[in-house]
Amino acid sequence: MSNFIAIAKISDVAPNTMKSFDVNGQTILIANWEGTLFATQDLCTHDDGTLSDGTLVDRAIECPRHGAQFDLETGRATLPAAMAIRTFPVKIEGDQILVALE
């Protein structure tokens, strides 16, 4: 069973932006795509670049180094990345963003 941890307030991540948070030794990226919140790892699987330095494009994160994109919901990668990123379940309680980190 997953334990949800409060990561941030909804107001911390404006629509169509993303921000990273350090939680229990992990860096978690929270992305707000048109009002829907997603949580992923903040590290590109292609070259270990910081994804939070990239951009949001069509419900995906684009890595700033080589343009690989990762689907916010599934973590699925596009070239040049071959491996997906980790995604985490998100739920909202009041004004808090909670993420299940396992």
N, C-alpha and C positions, 0 to 999 in steps of 0.2 A: 504494500500500500504506500502511496506517495504522500509525503508531508509537504504541504504548501507553506511557503515562507513569504512574508511580506517583503517586497523588494523596494517599492517606491510608491509614491502617490500618482494617481492618474494625471494630475496637473504637471508632474515632472517630465512627461513625454508628450509634447504637443502633437496634434495630428500631422502625419506625413514627416515625422522626425524619428530619430532613434537615439538611444543613450545607453552607455554601458554602466554596470553596477558591479562592485566586488562583493560577492556573497560566499561565505564559508570557503574561501580559497579559490573560488571560481569567478571568472569574469563573464557576466551574463548580459547580453544585449536585449534591451526591450525596444521593440519597434511598434510604432503606432501608424498603421496603414489605413487611412481614411476612417479612423475611429475604432478599428479592431486592433487589439493588442496581441503581440506575439513575443515569445522569448526564445532566444537561440544562444549558442555559444558565440563568442566575439572574436573568433579566430578562423581565418580562411584555411581550408584544408589543402589548398594548392601551395601556398608559400608562407603560411603562418602570419599573414598580414592582419592588422586590426580592422575588423569589418565595420566597427562603429565610425571609422574614418571615411567610409565609403558613402554611397548614396542609396536611397530607396527608389526602385524603378519597377513599375508594374507588379507590385506585391512581392518584390524580391529585394535582396540586398546585393548591391554591386560592389565587389572588392575594389579598392582604389589602386591596387598594384597592377593587376593584369585584366581586370574587367570580368572575372568570373562572377556569375550570379547564383544566388541561393534562394530558393523558394522559402518564404517566411513560415509557411505552415508545415511543409514536409521536410525542409532542409535540402531538397534535391538540388544538385549542382549542374551548372552548364560549363562547357569548356572555357578556359583551360583546366578548371578544377574537375576532378573525376569522382571525388568522395563527397558525400553529403555532409552538412554540418548537423550537430545535435540540436534538436528542438525540445522545448519543455512545455508541459501543460500550463495554461494561465487561467486564473479566475479572478474576478473582481469582488471585493467585499467592501461596501461603502465607497470610500475614495482610495482604497489600497489596491495595488497590483500584487497578487500573490502568484508565485511560481513553484511548481513541484520539481525539486531537484533530485529526488530519489532518496 
